[in-house]
Amino acid sequence: MLGVGVLFDDGGDDTYAAETLSQGASGFGVGLLLDRAGKDAYRAYNEAQGFGFTQGVGALVDLDGDDAYFVNPGDPALGGDPLYASAQLPGKGNTSMAQGCGMGRRFDTVAEGVGLLGGLGILRDAKGNDTYTASVFAQASGFLGFGMLLDGSGDDTYEGLWYVQGSAAHLGMTFFHEGAGNDRYNPTFPIAATSIGVGHDFSVSVHLDEGGDDAYAGPGLSMGCGNSNGLGALVNVGGKDTFKAKSPYSLGGASPGEVRESARGRMATFGLFVKAGGTATYDSAPDRAPGGTWSYAPDNALPDGGSDAGTFAPGPSKSVGVDRATGASLP
């Protein structure tokens, strides 16, 4: 805080354990953890593993090895300890703010009414078969800040609960990038909401996976969706992939959400899903299919209440889903 802190490790199998504001974290300064190689374990609870608060840059950079990034999930059913209360999952989740997360301070949640824009949080893992575990706000997440998770290659596993894997809220920005490998998203955790390429409340989030056979499990609002004037995008390139979601608000959906009846309801919300190259299977709404094009924007809904099914009806919310096995453009 108000300074510069650097931890550099040249190699070996290391264990890093802390509670909060650590492992590449900063506010009003710079905090770096740089690890060149080895099979490393990173453990924390909150504001860690690439976290930036106001005017801060926090980065964790690991260049090689099969690494485990663990931020306590908080849910006792998952072996967690609910130490950092989560408004989204009270008693069943922690506020992580970790693994590539930028955070600010909302003016309407503090007595003095003074808000602060967030900083920049980065987690960069160049290669290796890695595991990432967190709870709420993690794995490329932003809350009035900018968060990035950049994984180069390897077969990786991501587990989270809410606002994870490229998701932001309240003027946040995120970029989640997976370079290659057979990756699994939430294979065992009961992921709850607003995750995997989702922008909420004037936020912008992009989730990009460039190769490998990937398996996605997402909540109701997920995989390239916008909510309440946000923009969310998921782009997956190549591979044999599976996408499991819980509602039509996934795979390229857009909804004004709670601002529908306000003046903001007349402003645009954007959702984008692109599957380019390779093959895919879907288990959500029936119009999501290989080779298909679809759209789901509730304010554009048909009279029967169903999806607008690719008709792209006029309205403030714009929703696009595209699956092209060859990677070809739309006609």
C-alpha positions in Angstrom: 0.0 0.0 0.0 1.4 3.4 -1.0 4.6 1.6 -2.2 6.2 -1.2 -4.2 6.6 -4.8 -3.1 8.2 -7.5 -5.2 8.7 -11.2 -4.4 10.9 -13.1 -7.0 11.4 -16.8 -7.0 13.8 -18.4 -9.5 12.5 -21.9 -9.4 11.6 -25.0 -7.4 8.3 -26.4 -6.0 7.0 -23.7 -3.7 4.1 -23.1 -1.3 2.7 -19.6 -0.7 0.2 -19.2 2.1 -1.4 -16.0 3.3 -4.8 -14.5 4.2 -5.4 -11.2 2.4 -3.7 -8.5 0.3 -0.9 -10.7 -0.8 0.6 -12.8 -3.6 0.7 -10.0 -6.1 -1.7 -7.4 -4.6 -1.7 -3.6 -4.2 -3.6 -0.4 -3.6 -2.1 2.9 -4.5 1.1 1.1 -5.5 2.6 -2.0 -7.1 2.6 -5.5 -5.8 4.3 -8.3 -7.8 4.9 -12.0 -7.2 7.1 -13.5 -9.9 7.8 -17.2 -10.0 10.0 -18.6 -12.8 9.2 -22.4 -12.6 8.2 -25.3 -10.4 5.1 -27.0 -9.2 3.7 -24.3 -6.9 0.8 -24.0 -4.6 -0.8 -20.6 -3.8 -3.3 -20.4 -1.0 -5.2 -17.3 0.3 -8.7 -16.0 1.3 -9.2 -12.5 -0.1 -7.6 -9.8 -2.3 -4.7 -12.0 -3.5 -3.1 -13.7 -6.5 -3.3 -10.7 -8.8 -5.4 -8.0 -7.2 -5.5 -4.3 -7.8 -7.4 -1.7 -5.6 -7.6 2.0 -6.5 -4.5 3.3 -8.3 -2.9 -0.1 -7.7 -1.4 -2.8 -9.9 -1.2 -6.3 -8.5 0.2 -9.2 -10.6 1.1 -12.8 -10.0 3.2 -14.2 -12.9 4.2 -17.9 -13.0 6.1 -19.0 -16.1 6.1 -22.8 -15.8 4.9 -25.8 -13.9 1.7 -27.5 -12.8 0.3 -25.0 -10.3 -2.6 -24.8 -7.9 -4.2 -21.4 -7.2 -6.6 -21.8 -4.3 -8.7 -19.0 -2.7 -10.9 -20.4 0.0 -14.4 -20.8 -1.4 -16.2 -20.1 1.9 -18.9 -22.7 1.5 -18.6 -25.3 4.3 -20.1 -27.9 2.0 -17.1 -27.4 -0.3 -14.6 -27.5 2.6 -14.6 -23.8 2.9 -14.4 -21.3 5.7 -16.9 -18.3 5.4 -14.4 -15.7 6.7 -15.0 -12.9 4.2 -18.7 -12.4 4.0 -20.3 -12.4 0.5 -23.4 -10.4 -0.3 -24.1 -12.8 -3.1 -23.8 -16.0 -1.1 -24.1 -15.2 2.6 -22.7 -18.1 4.7 -22.0 -20.1 1.6 -19.2 -18.1 -0.1 -16.4 -15.7 0.4 -15.7 -12.4 -1.3 -12.5 -13.5 -3.1 -11.4 -10.5 -5.1 -8.6 -12.6 -6.4 -6.9 -14.4 -9.4 -6.9 -11.4 -11.7 -9.3 -8.9 -10.1 -9.6 -5.2 -10.0 -11.7 -3.6 -7.3 -13.0 -0.1 -6.4 -15.3 1.4 -3.8 -19.0 2.1 -4.5 -20.0 5.5 -3.3 -23.6 4.3 -2.4 -22.4 1.6 0.0 -20.3 3.7 2.4 -21.5 6.3 4.9 -19.4 9.2 3.6 -20.6 8.7 0.0 -17.1 8.8 -1.5 -16.4 6.3 -4.4 -13.1 5.2 -5.9 -12.5 3.6 -9.2 -10.5 0.4 -9.0 -7.1 -0.7 -10.1 -5.6 -3.5 -12.3 -5.2 -7.1 -11.2 -3.4 -9.7 -13.3 -2.8 -13.4 -13.0 -0.5 -14.8 -15.7 0.4 -18.5 -15.9 2.4 -19.2 -19.0 2.1 -23.0 -19.1 1.4 -26.1 -17.1 -1.7 -28.1 -16.1 -3.1 -25.8 -13.5 -6.1 -25.7 -11.1 -7.9 -22.5 -10.1 -10.3 -22.4 -7.2 -12.2 -19.4 -5.8 -15.6 -18.1 -4.7 -17.1 -14.7 -5.6 -15.3 -12.1 -7.8 -12.3 -14.0 -9.2 -10.5 -15.5 -12.2 -10.6 -12.3 -14.3 -13.2 -10.3 -12.5 -13.9 -6.6 -12.0 -15.8 -4.5 -9.5 -15.2 -0.9 -10.6 -11.8 -2.2 -11.7 -10.0 -4.2 -14.4 -9.1 -7.9 -13.9 -7.3 -10.3 -16.2 -6.5 -14.0 -16.1 -4.1 -15.0 -18.9 -3.3 -18.7 -19.1 -1.0 -19.8 -21.9 -1.3 -23.5 -22.3 -2.0 -26.8 -20.5 -5.1 -28.7 -19.4 -6.6 -26.5 -16.7 -9.5 -26.7 -14.3 -11.5 -23.7 -13.1 -13.9 -23.8 -10.1 -15.9 -20.8 -8.9 -19.3 -19.7 -7.6 -20.2 -16.2 -8.8 -18.6 -13.4 -10.9 -15.8 -15.7 -12.1 -14.0 -16.7 -15.4 -14.4 -13.3 -17.1 -17.2 -11.5 -15.3 -17.6 -8.0 -14.0 -20.1 -5.7 -12.2 -20.5 -2.0 -11.7 -18.3 -0.3 -14.3 -15.8 -3.2 -14.2 -13.8 -4.6 -17.1 -12.4 -8.1 -17.5 -10.4 -10.2 -20.0 -10.1 -14.0 -19.6 -7.8 -15.7 -22.0 -7.0 -19.4 -22.4 -4.4 -20.1 -25.0 -4.6 -23.9 -25.4 -5.4 -27.1 -23.7 -8.3 -29.3 -22.7 -9.9 -27.1 -20.0 -12.8 -27.7 -17.6 -15.0 -25.0 -16.3 -16.8 -25.7 -13.0 -16.9 -29.5 -13.2 -17.8 -30.0 -9.5 -18.7 -26.6 -7.9 -22.3 -25.5 -7.8 -21.7 -22.3 -9.8 -24.5 -19.9 -8.9 -24.8 -16.9 -11.2 -23.3 -14.3 -13.5 -20.2 -16.0 -14.7 -18.1 -16.9 -17.8 -18.0 -13.9 -20.1 -20.7 -11.8 -18.4 -20.9 -8.0 -18.1 -23.4 -6.5 -15.5 -24.3 -2.9 -14.8 -22.2 -0.9 -17.4 -19.4 -3.5 -17.3 -17.6 -5.2 -20.2 -16.3 -8.7 -20.1 -14.6 -11.0 -22.7 -13.9 -14.7 -22.3 -11.6 -16.1 -25.0 -10.6 -19.8 -25.3 -8.4 -20.5 -28.3 -8.0 -24.2 -28.5 -8.5 -27.7 -27.0 -11.5 -29.8 -26.0 -13.2 -27.8 -23.4 -16.1 -28.6 -21.0 -18.2 -25.7 -19.7 -20.8 -25.8 -16.9 -22.4 -22.4 -16.4 -25.2 -20.9 -14.3 -28.4 -19.2 -15.6 -26.6 -16.0 -16.7 -23.4 -17.2 -18.4 -21.3 -17.8 -21.4 -21.4 -14.5 -23.3 -24.2 -12.5 -21.7 -25.0 -8.9 -20.9 -27.2 -7.8 -18.0 -28.4 -4.3 -17.0 -26.6 -2.3 -19.7 -23.5 -4.5 -19.6 -21.7 -6.3 -22.4 -20.6 -9.9 -22.2 -18.8 -12.0 -24.8 -17.6 -15.6 -25.0 -15.5 -16.7 -28.0 -14.3 -20.3 -28.3 -12.0 -21.4 -31.2 -11.6 -25.0 -32.3 -11.8 -28.2 -30.3 -14.5 -30.6 -29.4 -16.4 -28.7 -26.7 -19.5 -29.1 -24.5 -21.6 -26.2 -23.1 -24.0 -26.9 -20.2 -26.1 -24.0 -19.0 -29.3 -23.6 -17.0 -31.4 -21.1 -18.9 -31.8 -19.2 -22.2 -30.0 -16.3 -20.6 -26.8 -18.1 -21.6 -24.7 -18.6 -24.8 -25.3 -15.1 -26.0 -28.2 -13.5 -24.1 -29.0 -9.9 -23.2 -31.4 -8.7 -20.6 -32.0 -5.2 -19.0 -32.7 -7.1 -15.8 -33.6 -4.9 -12.8 -33.3 -1.6 -14.8 -36.0 -2.6 -17.3 -38.6 -0.2 -15.8 -36.2 2.7 -15.4 -34.8 5.2 -17.9 -31.8 2.8 -18.2 -34.2 0.2 -19.7 -34.1 2.2 -22.9 -30.3 1.8 -23.1 -28.7 -1.1 -24.8 -27.4 -4.4 -23.3 -25.3 -6.7 -25.3 -24.6 -10.5 -25.3 -22.3 -12.4 -27.7 -21.5 -16.1 -28.1 -19.2 -17.4 -30.9 -18.2 -21.0 -31.4 -15.7 -20.8 -34.3 -14.3 -24.1 -35.7 -14.4 -27.5 -34.2 -17.5 -29.1 -32.9 -19.9 -28.5 -30.0 -22.7 -29.9 -28.0 -25.3 -27.9 -26.1 -27.8 -28.9 -23.4 -29.7 -25.6 -23.0 -32.5 -24.1 -25.1 -33.3 -26.2 -28.2 -32.4 -23.5 -30.7 -28.8 -23.7 -29.6 -27.3 -26.2 -32.0 -24.2 -26.8 -34.1 -24.2 -24.7 -37.2 -27.0 -22.5 -35.8 -27.6 -18.8 -35.2 -29.8 -17.7 -32.4 -30.8 -14.7 -30.2 -32.3 -14.2 -26.8 -33.2 -10.8 -25.6 -36.3 -10.8 -23.3 -37.4 -7.3 -24.3 -37.5 -8.6 -27.9 -39.5 -11.7 -27.0 -42.1 -13.1 -29.3 -45.8 -12.9 -28.2 -45.7 -16.5 -27.0 -42.8 -15.6 -24.6 -40.3 -17.7 -26.4 -36.9 -16.8 -27.8 -36.8 -14.5 -30.8 -34.9 -17.4 -32.4 -32.6 -15.4 -34.6 -35.1 -12.8 -35.9 -33.1 -10.0 -34.3 -36.2 -8.0 -33.5 -35.8 -4.3 -32.9 -35.1 -3.3 -29.3 -32.4 -1.9 -27.0 -31.0 -5.3 -26.1 -28.9 -7.1 -28.7 -28.2 -10.8 -28.4 -26.3 -13.0 -30.8 -25.2 -16.6 -30.7 -23.3 -18.2 -33.6 -21.9 -21.7 -34.1 -19.8 -22.3 -37.2 -17.8 -25.5 -37.5 -15.6 -24.1 -40.2 -15.2 -20.7 -38.5 -16.9 -19.1 -41.5 -18.7 -15.8 -41.2 -22.4 -15.2 -41.3 -24.0 -15.1 -44.8 
